[in-house]
């Protein structure tokens, strides 16, 4: 799935954020997350990353509130 996203990762349109508390599932792709988004493995860092994601989501919602989608 991430491989299919490379065009939008390369142009900065999207980011990948990964939480890997067991240090297993995302270990092989860690460099991708670190370069094109965010990666966290311990509980404290994961919590901080999720808080950052929430803040970014609220900022974007405020930016786009009331705007119509282009078709």
Residue, then its C-alpha position, 0 to 999 in steps of 0.5 A: x500500500x505504501x509503495x503505491x503512495x510513492x508518487x504523492x510521498x515524493x511530491x509532498x502531497x501525503x505523509x505516512x505516520x507509523x506507530x510500531x510498539x512491538x518493533x516488528x510490523x513496520x521495522x523494515x519500512x522505518x526509513x520510509x516513515x522517517x523520511x516521508x512522515x513520522x515513526x514512533x515505537x515507544x509508548x511516550x513517542x507514539x502518544x506524542x505523535x498521535x497528539x501531533x496528528x490530532x493537532x494537524x487534523x484540527x488545523x486542516x479542518x479549520x483551514x478548509x471549514x466552509x470550503x467546497x470541494x473542487x470537482 
